[in-house]
Every structure is written in C-alpha cells, then in structure tokens.
Amino acid sequence: MRFMSDAGPVDEVKINGYHFGDRLLEDVYFRVKVVNDKITVTGVDPDSADYFAKLNQKKWLKKCTRICQRL
C-alpha cells in the first residue's frame, strides 16, 4: 500500500490538521506514512512542534490516524 500523487506513488504525505481540527490545527501538518501496509501518523512538522506540544497530542494523533484510515 502506498499513497498516490500526480507524480506517482509516495511513501509519506503531510495532512493539514485543519481538515479534522478546524482552526485549532490550521497549518499544523501531520506526517503520515505507510508502515507494513498500515497507515501510521509519525508526528507533526518541526515548524508546528512547539504549538502542538501545548495541545492534547494523543487525542489529535489518534484523530488524524482515524481520518487517514478512511481515505
């Protein structure tokens, strides 16, 4: 299993948290990979790390995982 882009298959994508966290996660980009055919959220971009550290990380990583599994 791999993600598809216009340029072909890719192993990692970034998901804007706005899609599931509205304005709270706007421009917080979650890194998502396929590991052993399973979608895995590996964290957020370094630019968002300080802000994300102030939030309920466990909740939002879990929510991102659920959203990505539906794609």
C-alpha positions in Angstrom: 0.0 0.0 0.0 1.3 3.5 -0.9 -0.1 6.9 -1.3 -0.6 8.2 -4.9 0.3 11.6 -6.1 0.3 13.2 -9.6 3.9 12.2 -9.9 3.3 8.6 -8.8 3.5 6.6 -5.6 4.9 8.2 -2.4 5.7 6.7 1.0 4.9 9.8 3.1 2.3 12.6 3.0 1.5 15.6 5.0 -2.1 16.2 6.2 -3.2 19.7 7.2 -4.9 19.4 10.6 -7.5 21.9 9.6 -9.4 19.1 7.9 -10.2 17.5 11.2 -9.3 20.1 13.9 -10.7 23.2 12.2 -8.9 26.5 13.2 -7.2 24.9 16.2 -5.0 22.8 13.9 -4.9 25.1 10.8 -1.5 24.8 9.2 -0.3 22.1 11.6 0.9 19.5 9.2 0.8 15.8 10.3 3.3 13.4 8.8 1.6 10.2 7.7 3.4 7.1 6.4 2.5 3.6 5.4 4.5 1.1 7.6 3.9 -2.6 7.0 0.8 -1.8 5.0 -0.7 0.2 7.9 -1.3 3.9 7.9 0.8 5.5 10.7 0.9 9.1 11.9 4.6 9.8 12.8 4.1 13.3 14.2 3.9 16.9 13.0 6.3 19.1 11.0 9.0 20.7 13.1 7.6 24.1 12.4 4.4 23.1 14.3 6.1 21.1 17.1 6.1 23.9 19.7 2.5 24.8 19.2 1.4 21.2 19.0 3.2 20.4 22.3 0.6 22.7 24.1 -2.3 20.6 22.8 -3.7 17.2 23.6 -1.3 15.4 21.3 -2.6 11.9 22.0 -6.1 12.9 21.0 -5.1 14.7 17.8 -2.7 12.0 16.6 -5.4 9.4 17.2 -8.0 11.5 15.3 -5.6 12.0 12.4 -5.0 8.3 12.2 -8.7 7.6 12.1 -9.3 10.1 9.4 -6.4 8.8 7.3 -7.6 5.2 7.6 -10.9 6.2 5.9 -9.1 7.6 2.9 
